[in-house]
């Protein structure tokens, strides 16, 4: 009974929010010509979710930052260490294990999405998986103490911990992004007069763009934890490097618990997989025509199938929109292959360069520093500037630019790797030893990858949320994250060339693949930008219709 009351209150609050937004006039055709497009105020509950993500990403990047060194190099005889290490398994094993960790972290979101949609909802799924995450952190920390390393317990402890952490990451990642976006309730653009007297068009597109920019900014502030953990591994050891993110995860769990009553929460709606399978089956029977699977059309041509249909026309339209969004995601594995080089092969590259007193793996933090500086600039200057010029950068264009910057980053890495191989004393067989090359040369690669993330990765999160129907948001977000897992499979295939002196060809091949995909991607999907706002308006109308229907069915005695 109490649960029913809570759900009734939640629906009422949503209706009040929609009444508030509907009090503003919708933009006319003339308004679209004359007024600039801008974002709405970000809800406080969204900031709480961003805080949770900050703590989780502080933990994730803090512990994964030292992974390559931890696996690749042997335990040094004393600290501070010239080259910190623990397991001594070599670069190929280190790259393979870090790639497996990436793969596992991004295939498990599908499990997290199913659990959230069918059983627990997003909030409970995040909470329960956080507990599993914390257990994995404790195991990793305890098995990284010197006595555990010397006794041989570090390697099995590491494997167990990354499995637990990877599994828990999936439950959190597939749900925290939709949860932060759900905190904003308006679904349609409206005209508002600012305190300055200027009339502007407030759009969900611009607001979601701002929310996900802030969300990603929080992620990258958290990822700076790798500066501390990579310094700790060099000067003290790996156990304090893992203890710090373990302790930081505690306030993240507390924020989830304390903020429970602040979040806008959607209850679990049940699994949609059976319905999706049934619609696809009928569509294939009708010459792969999804429109023919609508009950309204089946009633005319195939009454016997219409009588068995457990879905409606809106559900078929939602599936079409979902598949359209997922088609865009098919290009992301190549992008993530570029991105993942930062966490393994580029770290190994810096171990062959002159770093002075800096740990070799601290350079990866140039990437989040770039994002922390650049995201506010893009959010407050570059994107609004294009909107003022009536040339808003729509999602497909932004993703294409992200792909091009990633290709540039890999091409630059190929050039730097070739230069390292040309320098003494070890030339093209440094194998973890340092050639006479300054590590400063690698900085532009991290900057280029950071800019590519603003265009591609943030926009991908935004696109996955906006284009997904209300029933399928966690699932579509999980499918977007799954592209990371596909990327990890591609990376596994390249492990054999992740060794000196073949690394120049590795970076060159990835750069060519990404540079080839970018223009093809825009050619195929660029037309989506022309109908972006209209599609979102239609989708939000269908979502509201579906939600009202479900509420009637759920709350009618």
N, C-alpha and C positions, 0 to 999 in steps of 0.2 A: 504493500500500500504506500509506504514512504517513497519507494522508488518511482511509483506511478505519479505521485505528487511532484517529485523532482523533475520528471520528464515533462509534466504538464507546465510547470513553471518555466522550464527551458524553452518550450514552444512559445509561451506567452512573451518571454523576453525577446525572442527572435522577431515575433510579430511587431513588438513595440519598436525595435530597431528599424524594421522595414517601414513602419509608419513614419518614423523620423526622416528617413532618407526620401520617402515619397513626398514629403512636404516641400521639397525643392523641385522647381520645374525641370522637365527634360529639355535638353538642348534642341533647338530648331536647326534646320539646314543653314540658316543665316548665321546662327551662333557658331556652328562648326567652322564657318568661313572666317568669322571676325574674332572669336575668342580663343585664347590659348588653352591648351590641355595641361592639367596639373594633377597632383596626387592629393589625397585626403589626409587627415590626421591619423597617425598610427595608434591603434588601441593600446592601452597599458597592458592588457593581458598578452598581447603579442610580444611586448618587451620582456615579459616574464618567460615566455617560451624561448626567446632569443638568449636569455640568461642561462636557461637549462642547456641549450645547445652549446653555448660558450664553455660551460664546465665539461661537457662530454667531449668536445673537440680539444680542449686543453689537455684532457686525459689521453685521448686517442693519439694526437700528434706528439705529445710529450713522451709517451712510451714507444711509439713506432719510429720516432726520429733516430734513436740509437740502434735500431734493429740491424741495419746493414753491418755496422761495425761489430755489434754483439755476436753476430753469426760468423762473419767473414774472418776476423782476425783472432789469434790466440790470446789467452790471458797473459798480460804483461807481468814481468817480475815485480814491478813496483809502480806506485802512483806518485806524482802525475806521470801519465804515460805518453810517450811520443806517438804511439798508435794504440788507442784503447781497443780492447777486444775481450772475448770470453770463450767462445766455442771453437774457433779456429777451423771452420769448415770450408773456407775459400769463397771467391766471388760468385761462382756459378751456383753453389748451394745457397748462399745468402740471397742472391737474386731470385732463385726459385722459391725459397720460403717466403720472402716478402711479397712475391707475386701471388703465391698461394693465399697469403693473408688478405691481400686485396681481393682476390677472387671470392674467398669465403665471406668477407665482410659485405660483398655486394650481390651475392646470390641469396643470402639469408633474408634480405628485405621482403622477398616474396612470401616467405613463411610468416614474417611479422605482419605483413599486410592481410593475409588470410585470417590470422588469429584476431587481428583488430577488427576486421569487417564482420567476422562471423560470431566471435565470442566475447571479447573483452572491451572493444572500443579502443580508440587511440590512447587515451589517458592511462588506463590500466595496463595496456601493453607496454607503454614506455616505462611505467613504474616497475613491473615485474621483470622485464628484461634488464633493467638497471641493476637489479639485485644479482642476476647472473653475471653481468659485466663486472661487478665489484668482486665477486668470488674469483674470477679470472685474474683480476689485478693483484689480489692477495697472493695467489699462487706464483705469478710472475715475479713479484717482489721478493718473496721468500726464497725462491730457487735461484735468484741472482746474487745472493750473498756469497762472499768468497768461499766459505766452507762447502756450499752447495756446488759451486763451479768445480772445485777441486775434487769433490766426491763423484762427479759425473751426473749429478741430479739436474743440472741446469738445462741440458738439452731436452729431456722428456718433460720437464716442468714448463719449458718454453712452448713446446708443441701443445700441451694440454691447455695452457693459458690462452694461446692465440685462437684455439678452437672455441673456447668459452667466450672470449671477447668478440671474436668474429660473429658468432651466433647472436650474441646480445646486441651487437652493433646493428644487425639487420632489423631486429625488433624496434630499435629506437629510430633509425634513419628513415624507415619507410613511413613513419607516423609523425615525426616531429615537424617535418616540412609542411604537410597538409594541416597540422594543428596550428602552426603559426599563421597560416593564411586564413584559416577558418575564423580567426578572431575578428576579421573585417567582414561586415555583414552586407554592405551595399553591393548589388549585382548589376546596376545600370548606371550610365553616366547622368550627371545632373548639373545644373547651373547654380553657382553659389557666388555671392558677393563677399569679397575679402574685406578685412578691416580697413585696407587702404582705399576701398571703394571700387576696386577693379572687379569686374565680372569675369569668372573663369569657368571652364568645364572641368568638373571633377570626374575622373574616369576610374573604374576598377582596374583597367590596364595599367595606368600610371601608378596607382596605389599599390597594386601587387608588385610592380617593378620596384617600388621603394621598399616594400616590406622584405622582399627577397634580397635586395641590396643590403639592407640592415642585417638581415639574417646571415648573409654570407660574410659581412663585415665582422659580426660576432664570431663566426667560425674562425676567421683568420687572426683575430686578436687572440683567441684561444690557442691557435696553432703556434704562436710565438713561444709557447712553453718549451718547444724543442731547443730554444736558445739556452734555457736553463738546464735542461736534461742532457744535452750534448756537452755542456761545460762540466756538469757533474760527473759524467762518465769518464771524461779525460783527467780530471783532477782528483776525484775521490774513488769512483767506481760505479758500476751499473746499479747496485741496489738503491742508492739514494736517487739515481736518475729515474727509477721506476716507483720509488716511494712517493715522490712529489706528486705525480699525476694521480696516484692512488688516493692520496689525501684530498686532492682537489675535486675528486669525484663525489665526495661526501656532500658538500654544499649543493651540488647539482641534484642529488636525490632529495635533499631537504627542500629545495625550491619546488620540485615536482609535488611533494606532499603538502607543503604549506600553501602553495598557490592553487590547490585543487578547486576551490569554490570561485576562483577568479576566471577560469578558462571557459570559453564557449566550447561545449563538447557535443559531438554528434554520437548518438547511441549506435551500437553495432546493428547493421541492417541485414545480416545473414549473408551466406556465401552466394555469389552470383555465377559461379563456374558452371553449374548445371544449366542455368538459363542460357548462358553464352554458348555452351555446347549445343543445346537444342536449336538455337537460332542459326548457328553455323550449319548444322545438319540439314535443316530445312532450306537454307540458302543454297547449299550445294545441290540439293535435289531439284532446285529451281534454276539450274544453270548458273550457279554462283551469284545469284541476284539477291542481295540482302533486302532490297525494297519489297521483293515478293514474299519475304518472310513476315511482313507485317500482318497481324491478324485481320486488319481491314481488307487487305488484298487477298488473303487466304480465304476469307468468307465468300468472296466472289468466285474465285477459281477453284479452290480446294476446301469446301466446307468441312470435310472430315478432318483435315489438318487444323483448321481454325478452331474446331471443337476441342482439340487437344492442347492448344496453345496456352501456356501459363505466363506469357509475357504480353506486353501491349506495344502499340506503335512507338511510343516515346522511348521504350527500352531499345528498340531497334535503331532509332536515331542516335541514341546515346552510344551504342556499340560502334556505329559508323564514325562518330566523332572520336571515340577512343582509338580506333584503328588508325584514323588519320593522324592523331598525335603520335602514336607509337611508330608510324612509318618514318617520322622525322627522327626518332631516337635511333633508328637503325644505322645512322652515320656516326654516332658518338663513340663506338668502340675504338675507331682509329684515333679520335681525339684523345680519349683516355690513355691510349697507348703512348701518345706524346707526353701527356701529363705524368704518367707513372714513372718515366725515366728519372724524374727528380728524386724519387724516394729510393732508388737502387743504383742504377748505372752512373748517374751524375755524382752520387756520393762517392762511388768507387773512383770516378774520374778525379775528384778533388783530392783523393788520397795519393794521387800521383803528381800533385802540383805543390808548389811551395806555399804553405799556409802560415808560416811564422809560429806564433804561440796559439793560434786559433785551432780548435778541433776541426777536422776536415768536414764533418757533417753539419757544422753550424751554418754553412753557406746556404742550405736549403731554406733558411728563414728569410732570405731575401725575397722569396715568393710571397709569404704573407705580409711582409712589410710593404711590398709593392701594392698589395690589395688594400691594406689599411689606409694607405695614403691616397690611392687612386679611386677607390669606391666612392668616398664623399665627393671627390671632384666630378666623377661621372654623374653622380646622383644630383648634385646641386648646380653644376655648370654645363657639362657636355650634353647630357640627355635633355634637360630643360631648354638648352640653347637650340637644339635641333627642333624641339616642339615649337619654340617661338618662331622659328623659320618655316613653320608648317611642314616640316620634314621629319616627323617622328621616326626614330629607328625602331621599326617593328621587329618582332622576334626572329624571323628567318634571316633578315639582313644582319642582325647582331650575331647570330650563331655562325653565319658565314664568315664574318670578320674574325670571330674567335678561332675558327679553323685556320684561317690564313696566318694569324699571329702564331698559332701553335706550330704550323709548318715552318715559319721563319725561325722559331726557337730551335727546332730540330736541325735545320740547315746550319744554324750558327754553331750548334754543338758538334756537328760533323766537322766544321772548319777548325774548331778549337782542338778536337781530338786529333785531327791530322797534324796540327801544329805541335801538340804534345809529343806525338810519335817522332817528330823531326828533331827533337831536342835531346841533348845528352843529360845524364850519362847512360840512361837505359834505353833511350830511343823508343822503338815500338814494342818493347817487352818490359815495361816498368813493373807490372805485376804487384802493385801496391807500393812500390818504391817511388821516390820523388825525382822527377826530371826538373830541369832548370826552367820552370814556367810558373809565373805568378798566378795564384788562384783568383785574382781579381778579374782575369779574363773571362771567367765563367759567369760573372754577375749578370750580363745582359740576357743570358738564356733564361734565368729565373724571372727577370723583369718581363720578358716577352710572354712567358707562360702565364704570369700573373695577369697581364692585360687580356690574354686570351680567355682566362677564366671569367672575367667580368662580362665579356661578350657571349661566351658559349655556355659555361657551366651555370652561372646565375640565371641566364635566360632559359636554359633547359629546365631548371626547377620551376620557374615561373610558368613556362609553357605547359609542363606536365600538370600543374595544378589547375590552370585556367581551362585547359581543353578537356580535362577529365570530368565526366558526369559525377554528381554527388555520391552515387553508390560506388563509384570506382576510383575515387581519388587516391586512397592508399595503394590500391593495386597498380594504377598507372604510375604513381611515384616509385613504387617498387620496380616496375619494368624499366623506368628511366635509370634507376640505380643499377639494375641488372646489366646495363650496357658496360658498366665497369667490370663486371665478372667476365663478359665476353672479351673485353680488352685484356684481362688477365690470361685468358686462354691463348690469345694471340701472343702475349708476352712469353708464355711457356714455350711456344714454338720457336721463339727467338733466343732462348737461353743458350743454345749451342754457339751463338755468335756473340754472346755477352762476355767476351774474353779477349785479351790482347792477342794479336794486333787487328782484330776484326771489328772493333767498335766503331770505327769511322763508317764502315758500310752499314752497320746497324742504324746509326743516326740518319745516314743518307737515305736509306730505304724508307724509314718512317716519315721523313720530311717529304719525299716524293709522293708517298701514298696520301698524306694529308693535303698536300697542295693540289693533287689531282681531284680529290673528293670535294673540296670546297666549291669550285664553280659548278660542278655537276649537282651538288646539293642545292645550290641556289636556283639553278635552271629547273630542277624538278619541283621544288617546294616554294619558290619565290612568290608564286601567285597567292599563297596563303596570307601573305602580308596585306594584300589588297582587301581581304574580307575579314581581317582579324577582329575588328570591333563588332561587325555584324554577327560573326560566328559566336562570339562570346555572349552577345545579347540574346541570340536564339537559344544558346545552351543554358544560360541562366534562367530563361523563361521555362524551358523544359524541366530544369532541375527543380524550380519552385513548384511547377505543376505536379511533378512526381512526388515531391515532399508532402504537398498538401494531400494528395491521394493516399500516401502511406499513413499520414497522421489520421485521416478519417478512418482508415481501416484499423489502425492501432488503438485509437482512443474511443471508437464507437462501442458502446456496451453490447 
